[in-house]
Amino acid sequence: MADTLIFGLFPNVDPTARVVASLQAMGIPDDHVTIMSAVPYSSRLFGRRHPRTRFLPFLALGALGGLAVALFIAAGTPALYPIKVGAQPVIAPFPPTAIMVFEFVSLGVMIMAFLGFLLQSRFPRLSPAIYDERITDGYIGLSVRASDRLADEIIDLYNANGAIDVRRESVALAEPHRYRHLMFWGVLSVVGLGAVLAPLLLTYDIIRIPWINVMYHSPAVGPQEGPRLAAPEAAVPFSGPRLVAGSPATLPLEATENSLQRGGVLYGVYCAICHGYPDGSPGSLRDYFPEVPPINSQRVQSLSHEDIFVTVTNGLNRMPSLAEQLTIGETWDVANYVLSLGEGAAPAGQ
């Protein structure tokens, strides 16, 4: 019976992958091993299979729900409130019905896909969990649920592979609180039911509310009118600028092993689709954008860290700005990784 949680904090992928392989050899199932990282590492980097997802039932349920709503609006509403024109029967015309079916089925699929993603991500987690704030700085957390018999062996395994912090907690910390889940889903069901019923009750005049329907009585404030709230005295900005006078507002990060590792993963997510993979792997769009230089070309490798930072932040020609996708630190990680390749070299760490 698994009744112990062992948490370890590791500096990068390699020691974490070695520990995961050893845990698999000990017979600990993958669903008892949790890896926490601020960087979207692939499961294969840790020797784990890609997690299986079951989106099809959610998508089918969303499509059927959207179809039911569309048919109710298209056919049910004319039946409840018939409008007879001459001697023609009350019908649901095909073109607008087809449009509503398409729109509501698409909406239902999107809503249920989002809900399925949340549920399969184990949302909501209403019980406490082991976590370390250093994970947001690039460290990797590894939590294992195991029996007391294996706990000491796992702790020794963590320490032997360079864990910078090891903690042992009772498994009760991660046990779900059933009453919290019951309360959460009960409240969510009531709110969802109300969100569905309220528009219907108002639409069909079961509930009537006297709305303001005269523009003269509608409150309005012009763009230069009304009170303006000033910032509190001695207030400071929440975050600093990325650029000052067209140059980076921060100094480049040191090109450590961890920075290069994070930069390589982020490059694969945001950049490789156009600039290509340094090892020649297929899958990029460079054939469609011949003007885009390869990442290990002399043109790119002659740039400075600051040049790459500004280009990633502002974009260039067809290249869009990635300022909303990457933080300042992640942008420096990408710059470090790109310049670590060298002209015609293979990716760092591969």
N, C-alpha and C positions, 0 to 999 in steps of 0.2 A: 504494500500500500504506500503510495507516494505521499509523504507528509513533511517534506522539507523543501524550501526554496533556497538555491545558492545563486548569488549574483556576483558577476565579475566584470570589471571594467578594463578594456584592452585598448592599446594605442592605435592599432590599425587592423587591416584585414587578415594578414598572414597568421598571427598567433590565434586569432579568433577561429579561423578555418581549421587549424590544427586541433584546437579543443573540440570543435564540433565533430571532426572525424573521430576523435577518441571517444566522445560520448556515444556516437553511433556504434562504435565497436563494443561498447559496454552494454548495448541493447536498449538504450534510452530512446523512445520513439520521438519523432520530429515534433509532434504536437506538444511535447513536454519541454521543448527548447524554444526560447524566445530571443531573437536578436533585435536590438534597438540601435538605430543609427539615424543621424540627421541627413545622411547622404543616401540616395536611392540605389544602394548596391544590389546587384543581381543575386538571386538565391544561389546560382551556380558558383559564385565566387567562394561561397562557404561550403560547397559540396552538398548542397541540399537540392531536392527537386523543386521545380516551380510549383507554388501552391495551387491546388485545384479550386476553381470557382464554379458556382452553379447559378449562372445568370438566366438560363433559359426559362425556368419556371417563373421567375420574376417578370421577364419580358412578356411571356405569354399571358400572365395575369394582368399586366398593364395594358396589353393590346385588347384583351377581352373587356376590361373595364372601360377603356376609351371607346370601344365599339358600342357598348351598352349605353353610355352617356350620349354618344352621337345619335344613335337610333331613337333614343327617348326624345331628344330635342327636335330631331327631324320629323319623326312620326307621332310621338306622343303629344307634343305641344299642339299641332293642328287638330288632333283628335279631341283634346281637352278644350281648345278655344277655336272652333271651326269658323272659317271665314268663307261664306258661300258667295261666289261670284257667278251671277246668272244661274244657269242650270248645271254648272260643272260640279262634279263631286269634290269632296275634300281630299286632296292628294298631297303626297310628299314628293316634290319634283326631284328628279335624279341629280342634276348638276350640283345644286347646293348641298344635297345630301351626301354626295361623293366627297365634296370638299370637307364637310364637317367630319365625316368618317375618317378621312386621311389625317386631319388636324388633331382630332381627339385620340385616335389610335397612336399617333406619334407622341402626343403629350403623355398619354398613359405609359407608353414604353419608356420615355425619358424619366418620368417620376419613379417608376418601379425599378429602373436600372440604378438610379441614385439611391433608392432605399435598399436595394440588394447589395450595393457596394458598402453602405454603412453597416448593414447587419453582418455581412461576411468579413468585415473589418472588426468584428466583435464590439460594435457600438450598440448601446452605450455601455461603458465599463463603470459600474456604480460601486465597485469595491476598490479598496486601496491596492496599490501595486508598487513593486520595487522600481525605483528610477533614480537617476543621477543627473544633475544639471550639466555635468561635463560632457554628456552625450551631444548637446547642442554645439559644443566646441570642436567636434570632430572625433571624439572617442566613440568606441563601440561597446555597448552593454550586452551581456549574455546572461540570461536567466534560465536556470534549469530546475525543473521539478523532479525530485528523485526521492528514493526511500532513505531512511536514516542509515541503512547499511552501506549505501554508496556515497553518503554525504562527505565523509572525510576523504575518500579517494578523489572525489570531484574537486574538493578544495585544494588538495595537493596538485591535481592536474592544472588548475587555474594558476597556482603560484609557479609551477614549473614552466609555464608558457608566458610568463611576464605580465600577469595581471597586476595592475597598479592599485586595485582595490578589490577586496573580496568580502562579501557579507552573506550571512546565513540567517534566514528568517523562517518562521513557521508557515506552513502551507495555508493556514487559516487566513493569512493576509490576502491571498488571492481567491478565496472561496467566494462565490457570488452570494450577495444578500438577496434572498428571494423576495422579501417584502419590499425592498427598494425597486426591484425589477417590476413587481406587480403594481406598485404605485406609479412608476414611470409610465408603463404601457397603459395603465388605466387612465391616467390623466391625458396621455397622448391620444388615446382612442376617443375620449370625450371631446377633446379639442378638434380632432379631425372630423368627427361626426358633426359637430357644430359648424365647422367650416364648410361642410358639404350641404347641410340642411338650411343654414341661414340664407344663402343666395336663393335657394329654391322657394323658401317661405316668403321671401321678399318679392321674388319674380312673379309668383302666382297670387299675390295680394292676400296671402293667409295672414301675414303680418304687414301692417301698413304704418309707415313712418312719414310724417309731414316734412318733406324735404324743402329746402330753400330753392325755389325755381325762378326767382326774379333776380336778374343780374344787379339791379340797383341795390338790393339788400345784401349782396355777397361781400364779405370783408375782403379788402385788398390793400396791399402795401406796395407803393412804387419802389423802384430801384434805389432812389436817393432819399426815401422817406423812412420814418420809423426809427426807434432807438437802435444803436449799434453797441454790441458788447465789446469792450476793449479787453486786451489780454491782461491777466493779473500782473501786479507789480513784481518785478524781478523774475518773470517767467522766462524759461529757457526752451529752445526748440527740442522736440522729442527726438529728432535724429538730424544729423548733419548732412550737408550736400554731398553728392557724389563728385561733382566737378566744380572748380572755381576758376573762372576765366578760361574755360576750355581745357583745363588740366586737372588730373586727379587731385582730389582734396585730401587724400591719404597717401602714405608711403607704401610701396609694394610690400607684400608679405614675404617672409623668408621662404625659399623654395625647399621646404622640408619634405621628407618622405610622405608624411600625411597630406601635405598640401598638394603634392603631385598626384597622389592617389585620388583625392577628392576631385581635382581638376580633370583627371582622365575620365572619371565617371560622368561629370557634368558636360565635358566635351562630347562624349558619346550621346548624351541626351539631346543637347541643343545645337551642336555644331557639325557633327560628322555627316549628317544627312546631305549637306551641301559641300563641305570642304573635303569630304572623303575620309577614309580611315588610313592612317599612316602605314599599316601593314598590308594595304591593298585589298582588304576584305570588300566584297560586293555589297550593294545596297544603297549607295549614295546617288544623288541626283546630278553629279558633276557633268554627265553627258548632256544634260538639258541646260546647264549654266556653264558653258566653257570659259566664261570670263572669271569664274571663281578660282582663285589660286589654291593648289593643294596645300595642306597645312604644313607639310615638310618641304615646301619650295623655298628657294632663295629669297623670293619676294616677301614671304611671311617671316622667315627666320631672321631677316635683316631688321625687323621692327624691334622697338624697345618694349619693355613691360608697360610703360605709360601709353605708348601708341596702341597696343592691343587693348588696354583698359578703356581708352576713349572710344575705340572702334566698337567694342562690345556694348558700351553704354549708349552711344549715339546711333549706331548702325552706319552702314556705308553702301550707297547705291541700292542694290536689291536687298542687301542684308538688313533685317529689321533690328531695332533696338531691343536689347535684352535686359534693360534696366529694371523692368517689372518682374522678370523671372529670376534674376540672380542678385544676391546681396553684394555689398561691396567686397566682403571677404571672399565670396565665391568667384567674383570676377577676377580677383588677383590669383585665385587658385587656377582658373582657366589659363590666365596669362603665363603662370609658372609652368603649367603642363605643356602648353604650346611651344614655349622656348626651350623646354627640356629635350625636345625631340631632336633638334639639330637638323640641318639640311639633309634630306633623304634618309633620316634615321628612323628606326622602329619606335613604337611608343615606349615611354618610360615604364619600367616595372613589368614588361611583357617579354 
